């Protein structure tokens, strides 16, 4: 074969040697003029006075609200993604950096020291629209959690694992109940009773972040291993119990009395059974019949969105919360359907890129670390709560796992994994703040607890020697020693 022919049939050399660099530079090239345009418009016309009128001192008309909303989402999304990138570079889950980036915009930093920057990023009349987008992002997030939740894994495991999961939920929950007399004056919302507050606090202390845990298990090289699988199963069961407890709190608060909750809870349970036992097989049958139908991408996408928001709206009307309906929608969505292939992934990508950062920003606007630091009683109550939360979750998991035959190292690793609370805790806390069961200062302290317990996971796993970056994880034999 001649040299010319060999060159003709040979695989061509790649045109781009550093695609990631090109991606970064391209984004910078695109964002710089957009940022410059925003600054020029803000300087010349203003983003508005919060009422949609003319800018101060200029007489020029304010930017339309949709443009201010666009710039706010653009700024929030950029900060959140930058924070996630920094967190991943530091060996932490990206969600940690995204949450911290959201906190920086709020009164803890920019809102206190550079209020003009916060006002420019998040104008007053835009925040209501951002709150709506944040709720949409929360609903879609809970749908993604349900779609990724493996209900079959709960049936495949034995009674011992079920008891282990209940112990890791029950112990911190009871410890949270014991804390109520000490922290109630500092944490409780105005006019809230001790019973719903106690259930909520126990739930907040005992929850595990199932979606974040899945990412941590994967990053640590524990996916598919006995320890990683055990942690995921326990976290799944714990989350089901936690959401059930939260439903009780929501029913009591929104019904106005425990007797009203006796109506809301059976309705919620009956609705869940109807969805799981009737709607789920109907959806699976319909997806099978449509498996050979070639429909535009928009058709299954709109169908799934209708399912999500219909169930979310119904559970909200029942008196629990829209997040439970969205979670049910994810669980009953047919798995492996050709007609619905890729729809959850598309919705998840859009949500992570645009709407979840808005949710994080809305959380940041409600967190004021400086005010919390100035209250000595609140600091003591918060420190005790964090210590009880960490000790109760980590200790109960480690002791029960050790009794089940795991080595002390693996048992401690299980406790460390289940101690991560992440975004699931943030969702629970935001719900509690919205219904008034906790106040804003308690919200700040408990958000800090969620961040601390998530950030400490990877360093402790490395300290225990359980992180396998190459994907090789401890075998069953090594775990049992």
FENKAMO-V660453 format. One record per backbone hydrogen bond with DSSP energy under -0.5 kcal/mol. NH is the residue of the N-H (numbers start at 1). CO is the residue of the C=O. Records with the same first field share a line. If there is no record, write none. Layout:
BEGIN
NH=CO / CO
END
This chain:
BEGIN
6=2
7=3
8=4
9=5
10=6
17=15
22=18
23=19
24=20
25=21
26=22
27=23
28=24
29=25
30=26
31=27
32=28
33=29
34=30
35=31
36=32
37=33
38=34
39=35
40=36
41=37
42=38
43=39
44=40
45=41
46=41
55=60
58=55
59=55
62=53
63=46
67=64
68=64
69=65
70=66
71=67
72=68
73=69
74=70
75=71
76=72
77=73
78=74
79=75
80=76
81=77
82=78
83=79
84=80
85=81
86=82
87=83
88=84
89=85
90=86
91=88
92=87
96=93
97=93
98=94
99=95
100=96
101=97
102=98
103=99
104=100
105=101 / 102
106=102 / 103
108=367
109=106
110=104
111=106
112=109
113=109
114=109 / 110
117=114
118=114
119=115
120=116
121=117
122=118
126=123
127=123 / 124
128=124
130=126
131=127
132=128
133=129
134=130
135=131
136=132
137=133
138=134
139=135
140=136
141=137
142=138
143=139
144=140
145=141
146=142
147=143
148=144
149=145 / 146
151=149
153=150
154=150 / 151
155=151 / 152
156=152
157=153
162=158
163=159
164=160
165=161
166=162
167=163
168=164
169=165
170=166
171=167
173=169
174=170
175=171
176=172
177=173
178=174
179=175
180=176 / 177
182=179
183=179
184=180
186=183
187=183
188=184
189=437
192=189
197=193
198=194
199=195
200=196
201=197
202=198
203=199
204=200
205=201
206=202
207=203
209=420
210=208
213=209
214=210
215=211
216=212
217=213
218=214
219=215
220=216
221=218
222=217
223=217
225=222
229=225
230=226
231=227
232=228
233=229
234=230
235=231
236=232
237=233
238=234
239=235
240=236
241=237
242=238
243=239
244=240
245=241
246=242
247=243
248=244
249=245
250=246
251=247
252=248
253=249
254=250
255=251
256=252
261=257
262=258
263=260
264=260
265=261
266=262
267=263
268=264
269=265
270=266
271=267
272=268
273=269
274=270
275=271
276=272
277=273
278=274
279=274
280=275
282=278
283=279
284=280
285=281
286=282
287=283
288=284
289=285
290=286
291=288
293=290
295=293
299=296
300=296
301=297
302=298
303=299
304=300
305=301
306=302
307=303
308=304
309=305
310=306
311=307
312=308
313=309
314=310
315=311
316=312
317=313
318=314
319=315
320=315
324=321
325=321
326=322
327=323
328=324
329=325
330=326
331=327
332=328
333=329
337=334
341=338
343=340
346=342
347=343
348=344
349=345
350=346
351=347
352=348
353=349
354=350
355=350
356=351
358=354
359=355
360=356
361=357
362=358
363=359
364=360
365=361
366=363
367=364
368=366
372=368
373=369
374=370
375=372
376=374
379=375
380=376
381=377
382=378
383=379
384=380
385=381
386=382
387=383
388=384
389=385
390=386
391=387
392=388
393=389
394=390
395=391
396=392
397=393
398=394
399=395
400=396
401=397
402=398
403=399
404=400
405=402
406=401
407=479
411=407
412=408
413=409
414=410
415=411
416=412
417=413
418=414
419=415
420=417
421=450
422=450
424=421
425=421
426=422
427=423
428=424
429=425
430=426
431=427
432=428
433=429
434=430
435=431
436=432 / 433
437=432
438=432
439=187
443=439
444=440
445=441
446=442
447=443
448=444
449=445
450=446
451=447
452=448
453=449
454=450
455=451
456=452
457=454
458=454
459=455
460=456
461=457
462=458
463=459
464=460
465=462
466=461
467=461
468=220
471=468
473=471
479=475
480=476
481=477 / 478
END
